[in-house]
Amino acid sequence: MILLEKQILTTLWYLAYTECFRSIADRFDVSHKTTWKAVFFICKYLLRINRAHNIIAWPTPNEAERTASFFEEKPRFPGVIGCVDGSHIPIAKPTRYPNSYINRKKYHSVLLPGICNEKLEFIDCYAGEAGSIHDSCLFRRSKVYKKIIDGI
């Protein structure tokens, strides 16, 4: 196993650039398997931190009211508690089902939809669906859609 600092740097590099594990492994002078383990470990740890501290979390009723007031006052959009957008994250061609990951711009990607409040803080974020999925289908698969349907 490599030092924690190198694991963090490897993970940051992986998340910032569209480079394959072999290339990153070469850059950091470790094996590609070690690189994968480091990225997996650090990402899993970051998710645990998020769950413990609600860094990316759905707003409380008070927070939702504050955001709704902001959007009603400034741009005059009543009832808004977040702004939705998404991004295609480029990936290397997957070995399994590669055509499912080709997006409308003709490159392989995974989708990253997110919702931000008036302070540009994420209140919801999800990644990993194949790039070929239409936005409406992606939305129907989201926890936010389920919250709306369930009236929560």
N, C-alpha and C positions, 0 to 999 in steps of 0.2 A: 504494500500500500504506500502511497505517496503522502507527503506532508499536506496538512489541511490547507495551507496557503496555496499550494500548487493545485489542489483539487478545486478550490474556489476560482482561481485564475483560469483553469481549464474550463470550468463550467461557464464562467462569464464569456470566455472566448466562443464557446459553443453556442451560447444563447445570442451572441451579438453578430456572428458571421455565419454564412451558409457554407461551412466547410465540413467535410466528412470526418469521421472519427480517426481514420488513418492519418489524415493530414494534420489534424490537431495533435494526435499522439506524437507524430514526428516533430512538430513545433515545440512540444513540451518535453520531448525526450522520454516518453513512456510508451508502453504498448497500447494498441487500440482497445484491448479489453479493459485495461486499467483506466483508460480515458472514459469508456462507457460507464464503468462502475463509479467513477468519481462524479460524473454528471448526474447519474441516477441518484447517488447518495445525497449530493448537495441539493438537488431539486426536491427530493423527498423531505429533506430537512427543512427547506424553505416552506414547503406546504404545511409541515407540522407547526412551524412558527406562525404562519398565517392563521391556522385554525386556533391556536392558543391565544393569539392577540387580536384577532379580527381585523387584520390590516386591510384586506379586501373583503368587505362585508356589506350585505344588504343594509340599507339605512334603517335606523330605529324610527319610530313614528315622529319624534321631534326632529331628527335629521331630515326626514322626508318632507316635513312641513317647511323647514328652513329652505330647502332646495326648491320646493314648489313656489314659495314666496318670491325667491330670487327670479325664477323664470317668468312668473306672472308680472313682476315689477319691471324688469329690464327689457326683455324682448317681447313681452306680452303673450306668453304661452302659458295658459293656466293648466294646472294639474300635472306638470312635468316634474319628475323626480330624478331623471337621468337622461343622458344623451348617448345614443347607441351608434357604434361604428364597428367596422371590422377590417381585418387585414389578411392578406395572403402571405404566409411565411414560406419563402422558398425552401425546398428540401431536395436532397439527392433523390434520384429515381428509386422508388422502393422496389424490392425484389418481388413482393407479393402484391398483386392487384395494382400495378403501376398506373394503368389508365384511369383508375378512380381518383387519382391525385392530380390529374391534369386539369387546371382551372381554365376559365374562359379566355385567359391571355396566353394559353398554350404552354405553361410550364408547371412542373410538379410543385404542389404546395399543400400545407395544412392551413386551416382557417383559425383565426383568432378574433372572435367577437368580444367586445367589451362595452361596459356601460360606465360612464363617469358622471359625477355630480357637478355642481356649479364651481367647485374648487379644482376641477380636473383630477379628482381622486377616483380611482377605480372603485366601484361598488359591486361590480360583477365582472368576471373574466373567465373565459373557457377556451381551451385550445386543443387541437388534435383531430378534428373532423377532416375528412378528405377534401381537397380543394375543389373537386367537381360538384360538391353539394350546393344547391341554390340557397340563397339567403333565407328564403321563406321556410325551407325544409330545416335549415340549421336553427332558425328561431323556434320552430315547433319542437325541436329536440331539447331545447334549453330549459333550465330550471325556472327562468323568468317566465316563460310561456306557461309552465305548470302553475306558477304562483298567480298569474293573471286568470287562468281558467278556474283555479280553485278559490279565487277571490281573496287571496292572502295579501 
